[in-house]
Amino acid sequence: MKITTVKATPIWADFASVLDGNIPDELARPAFGMRKTVLRGQGAVIVVIETDVGITGIGEAMGRPGPLGSAAYINEVLAPMLIGEDPRHIDVLWHAMNEEIRFAPMGISGVDMALWDIRGKLYEESLINLLGGAFRETIDCYASPIPFMKTPDDSANKAQEFLKQGFRAIKLKIGRGLAIDIEHVSATRDAVGDDVKLLVDANGAYTVSESIQLAKELVRLGVFWLEEPVHPEYIDDLTRIRRRVDLPIASGEWLGTVYQFRDLVKANAVDVVMPNITRCGGITGMMKIAALTQLENIKVAPHGVGLGIGIMTSISACACMPNFLIYEYNQLFNPLRHAIMNEPIVFEDGMLSYNTGAGLGISLNRETVRQYTSRATD
């Protein structure tokens, strides 16, 4: 069995086109990390791998901040390495691709996902079975995010919208100054009550001292965790904060390799790691990170930004992790999230369910791919 073709297709949904130019500020600048780089749309890279036995695999690579670069990397660098290789040799190919990981770990993620899809279809097994079985039947998740709303009441109202949709855990974006943050967190806590998990994400907005001061107030408000209080590359700062606060520290959504997660763990910098399956090396990378952190009694709460392919794949991976905590089910406007595939994302009563189809159990909506591919390459 050999790989015959590897093709990466960039897709892009431009907010100005989809929303007729009416883009609310909380969508364009939903968090501290987008104060200068405005969120113009939602994109991804769809990877399709074909074999000489007629089996085709699909995968998703992260498309932020733009999908064209990741797609070019897959097509120009990874594809020539893979054509003619046996797609069943996933770990061998993963390590080979990692020799080039300095340039684009996101591309490797999409390819790895498609290789697992091929394996499952070949053996007519679900990803759950390929990964060794599920530790849980449903996946606990949280709604993300309450973006930078204008007033605390606006944040509270957004939280109540999520509650009406069935969520029992919600994440709020912070990072506009300690006083403003506390006002929004306090209003949101009052709106959702004490039984709802309330998570906050600063996207690297603060210094060590500011983070410690903030965390003391967050503990009083019963916050579930503090995510990325400082820039994620300041690992020593995360360690200093973690030593001083009685609040779980989470980080990792921007990391692309298992080696970066190793360094985060070795520094005693986090209680929770947040790999994204479309950025961290795909299924292989995600499960290696889970195994690494399990040895240190650290929980995994995967980052959930992306399309339905990555979401559904992550759900299955979460089911197979003994040290899984909670999954981020992103709710920021994205017209591609559900439309990219024919299968639904099953969400009910605060929980997500995995599917049991062969491979990833997902098929592409070709019309959606065609429609948004042209927008990515215009």
C-alpha positions in Angstrom: 0.0 0.0 0.0 1.5 3.3 -1.1 0.6 7.0 -1.0 0.0 8.3 -4.5 -1.1 12.0 -3.9 -1.0 14.5 -1.1 -3.0 17.7 -1.6 -3.6 20.6 0.8 -6.4 23.0 0.0 -6.6 26.4 1.7 -10.1 27.6 2.5 -11.1 31.0 3.9 -14.4 32.6 5.0 -13.9 36.3 4.9 -16.1 38.1 7.5 -16.6 41.1 5.3 -18.0 38.9 2.5 -20.1 36.6 4.7 -21.5 39.4 6.9 -21.9 42.0 4.1 -19.3 44.2 5.7 -21.1 44.4 9.1 -18.4 43.0 11.4 -19.0 43.7 15.1 -16.0 44.8 17.0 -16.2 41.9 19.5 -15.8 39.5 16.5 -12.9 41.4 14.9 -11.1 41.9 18.2 -12.4 39.3 20.6 -9.3 39.0 22.8 -6.1 40.7 23.9 -4.0 38.8 21.4 -6.0 40.4 18.5 -5.7 44.0 19.6 -3.3 44.7 16.7 -3.9 41.7 14.3 -7.6 42.0 13.6 -9.5 38.7 13.0 -10.6 39.1 9.4 -12.2 35.7 8.9 -11.9 32.0 9.6 -9.7 29.7 7.6 -8.2 26.2 7.6 -6.3 23.8 5.4 -8.0 20.6 4.2 -5.6 17.7 3.5 -6.5 14.9 1.3 -4.2 11.8 0.9 -4.9 9.2 -1.8 -3.5 5.7 -2.0 -3.0 3.0 -4.6 -5.7 0.8 -3.2 -8.4 3.4 -3.5 -8.6 4.5 0.1 -8.6 8.3 0.7 -7.9 10.0 4.0 -8.8 13.6 5.1 -7.3 15.9 7.7 -7.3 19.5 8.9 -4.4 21.8 9.6 -4.7 25.1 11.4 -5.4 28.1 9.1 -4.5 31.0 11.4 -3.4 33.6 10.7 -3.8 32.6 7.0 -4.2 29.2 5.3 -2.0 29.8 2.2 1.3 29.4 4.0 0.4 26.1 5.7 -1.0 24.7 2.4 2.1 25.6 0.5 4.3 23.9 3.1 2.3 20.7 2.8 2.2 20.7 -0.9 5.9 21.8 -1.5 7.7 20.2 1.4 5.8 17.3 2.9 4.1 15.9 -0.1 7.3 14.9 -1.9 8.5 13.2 1.3 5.3 11.1 1.6 4.5 10.0 -2.0 5.4 6.4 -2.4 5.5 5.7 1.3 3.3 3.3 3.2 0.5 5.3 4.9 0.2 2.7 7.6 3.7 3.6 9.0 2.3 6.6 10.8 4.9 6.9 13.5 7.8 6.6 11.1 6.3 9.3 8.8 5.5 11.5 11.8 9.1 11.5 12.9 10.3 12.1 9.3 8.0 15.1 9.0 9.3 16.3 12.4 12.7 16.7 10.9 11.2 19.7 9.1 8.9 20.8 11.9 10.8 24.1 12.5 8.8 25.5 9.6 5.2 24.4 10.0 4.0 22.0 12.7 0.4 22.9 11.6 1.0 21.2 8.2 2.2 18.0 9.9 -1.0 18.0 11.9 -3.2 17.8 8.9 -1.2 15.1 7.2 -1.0 13.0 10.3 -4.8 13.2 10.7 -5.3 12.0 7.1 -2.9 9.1 7.7 -5.0 7.9 10.7 -8.1 8.3 8.6 -6.6 6.0 6.0 -5.6 3.4 8.6 -9.1 3.3 10.1 -10.7 2.9 6.7 -8.3 0.2 5.7 -9.0 -1.9 8.8 -12.6 -0.7 9.1 -12.0 0.5 12.6 -13.0 3.8 14.4 -10.3 6.1 15.7 -11.5 5.1 19.2 -10.5 1.5 18.6 -7.3 2.5 16.8 -6.2 4.5 19.9 -6.9 1.7 22.3 -10.5 2.4 23.5 -12.4 5.1 25.3 -12.1 6.0 29.0 -15.4 7.9 28.8 -18.6 7.8 26.7 -19.1 11.6 26.5 -16.7 14.6 26.5 -17.1 17.4 29.0 -16.7 20.7 27.3 -17.0 24.5 27.7 -18.3 27.3 25.5 -15.6 29.6 24.3 -15.4 32.5 24.3 -17.2 35.4 25.8 -15.2 37.9 23.8 -14.3 41.5 24.8 -17.8 42.8 25.3 -18.4 46.5 25.9 -20.0 46.2 29.4 -20.0 43.7 32.2 -23.8 43.3 31.6 -23.0 42.4 28.0 -20.6 39.7 29.2 -23.2 38.4 31.6 -25.9 38.3 28.9 -23.5 36.4 26.6 -22.9 33.8 29.4 -26.6 33.3 29.9 -27.0 32.7 26.1 -24.5 29.9 26.5 -26.4 28.5 29.4 -29.6 28.4 27.3 -27.7 26.4 24.7 -26.9 23.7 27.3 -23.4 24.6 28.3 -22.3 24.1 32.0 -18.9 25.6 31.6 -17.9 28.9 30.0 -14.7 30.8 29.2 -14.4 34.6 29.4 -11.7 36.6 27.6 -9.8 39.0 30.0 -6.8 41.2 29.6 -8.1 44.8 29.5 -6.8 45.8 32.9 -7.3 44.3 36.3 -10.2 46.5 37.4 -12.1 46.0 34.1 -11.4 42.3 34.1 -12.7 41.8 37.7 -15.9 43.7 36.8 -16.6 41.4 33.9 -15.7 38.2 35.7 -17.9 39.2 38.7 -20.9 40.1 36.5 -20.5 36.8 34.7 -20.2 34.8 37.9 -23.4 36.5 39.2 -25.2 35.6 36.0 -24.3 31.9 35.8 -24.3 31.1 39.5 -21.9 29.0 41.5 -22.5 25.6 39.9 -21.2 26.6 36.4 -17.5 26.3 35.7 -16.1 29.8 34.8 -12.7 29.8 33.0 -10.7 32.9 32.1 -8.1 33.5 29.4 -5.8 36.5 29.4 -3.9 35.6 26.1 -0.7 36.8 27.6 -1.8 40.3 28.7 -0.1 40.6 32.0 3.2 40.7 34.0 4.0 38.3 36.8 3.0 40.7 39.6 -0.2 41.7 37.8 -1.1 38.0 37.2 -0.6 37.2 40.9 -2.7 40.1 42.0 -5.4 39.2 39.5 -5.4 35.5 40.5 -6.2 36.3 44.1 -9.4 38.0 43.0 -10.2 35.2 40.6 -9.9 32.7 43.5 -12.5 34.7 45.4 -14.8 34.5 42.5 -14.5 30.8 42.1 -12.8 30.8 38.7 -11.9 27.3 37.4 -8.5 28.2 35.8 -6.4 31.1 34.7 -5.2 30.6 31.1 -2.0 32.3 29.7 -1.7 35.1 32.2 1.6 36.0 30.5 3.0 35.5 27.0 3.2 31.7 26.5 6.9 31.8 25.7 7.7 33.2 29.1 7.8 29.8 30.7 9.8 30.9 33.8 7.1 33.6 34.4 4.4 30.9 34.4 6.4 28.9 36.9 6.7 31.9 39.2 3.0 32.7 39.0 2.0 29.0 39.6 4.1 29.0 42.8 2.2 32.0 44.2 -1.4 31.4 43.4 -4.1 28.9 44.5 -5.6 28.6 41.0 -4.8 26.1 38.2 -2.6 27.6 35.4 -3.3 26.5 31.8 -1.3 27.1 28.7 -0.2 25.4 25.5 -2.5 26.4 22.7 0.3 28.1 20.7 2.8 25.3 21.1 3.5 23.1 18.0 5.7 20.3 19.2 5.9 17.6 21.9 9.3 19.0 22.8 7.8 22.4 23.7 5.3 20.7 25.9 8.1 18.7 27.5 9.8 22.0 28.4 6.6 23.4 29.8 6.2 20.4 32.0 9.9 20.3 33.1 9.6 23.9 34.3 6.6 23.1 36.5 4.8 25.9 34.8 1.3 24.5 34.3 -1.5 22.4 35.9 -3.3 22.0 32.5 -1.9 21.8 29.0 -4.0 22.8 25.9 -2.7 21.3 22.7 -4.6 21.9 19.5 -4.8 18.8 17.3 -4.5 20.9 14.1 -1.3 22.6 15.4 0.6 20.1 17.7 1.4 17.3 15.3 -2.1 15.8 14.7 -3.4 12.7 16.5 0.1 11.3 17.0 1.4 14.5 18.5 -1.7 14.9 20.7 -1.4 11.4 22.1 2.3 11.8 22.8 1.6 15.0 24.7 -1.1 13.3 26.7 1.3 10.4 27.6 4.0 12.8 28.5 1.8 14.9 30.8 0.2 11.9 32.4 3.5 10.9 33.8 3.6 14.2 35.6 0.0 14.1 36.8 -0.9 17.0 34.5 -4.3 17.3 32.9 -5.0 17.8 29.2 -7.7 20.2 28.0 -7.4 20.5 24.2 -7.7 23.9 22.5 -10.7 23.8 20.2 -10.4 26.5 17.6 -10.8 25.2 14.1 -13.3 23.3 11.9 -15.4 20.3 12.5 -12.7 17.9 11.2 -10.3 18.9 14.0 -13.1 19.1 16.5 -14.5 15.6 15.8 -11.0 14.2 15.8 -10.2 15.9 19.1 -13.3 14.5 20.7 -12.2 11.0 19.9 -8.7 11.7 21.1 -10.1 13.1 24.4 -12.1 10.0 24.9 -8.9 7.9 24.8 -6.9 10.0 27.2 -6.8 8.9 30.9 -5.7 12.4 31.9 -8.3 14.4 29.9 -10.0 17.3 31.8 -12.3 19.3 29.5 -12.6 20.4 25.9 -12.9 23.8 24.4 -15.9 23.9 22.1 -15.3 27.2 20.3 -18.5 29.2 19.6 -17.0 32.3 17.9 -18.7 32.9 14.6 -17.3 30.5 12.0 -19.4 29.6 8.9 -17.0 26.8 8.0 -17.1 24.9 11.4 -20.1 22.7 10.6 -20.5 23.2 6.9 -17.1 21.6 6.0 -18.4 18.1 6.7 -21.6 16.1 6.2 -21.7 14.7 9.7 -23.1 16.7 12.7 -21.2 17.6 15.9 -23.3 16.0 18.6 -23.7 18.3 21.6 -26.2 17.7 24.4 -26.5 18.9 28.0 -22.9 20.2 28.2 -21.4 17.1 26.6 -19.9 16.2 23.2 -20.1 12.7 21.7 -17.6 10.9 19.5 -18.6 9.0 16.4 -17.8 5.4 15.6 -17.4 5.5 11.8 -14.3 4.1 10.2 -11.2 6.3 10.5 -12.2 9.8 11.5 -15.8 9.0 10.6 -16.0 12.2 8.6 -16.7 13.0 5.0 -16.1 16.4 3.3 -18.9 18.6 2.1 -17.3 19.2 -1.4 -19.6 22.2 -2.2 -18.3 24.0 0.9 -14.7 23.3 0.1 -15.3 24.5 -3.5 -17.1 27.6 -2.4 -14.5 28.8 0.1 -11.3 27.6 -1.7 -11.8 30.4 -4.3 -11.9 33.0 -1.5 -8.6 31.7 0.0 -6.8 32.1 -3.3 -8.3 35.3 -4.7 
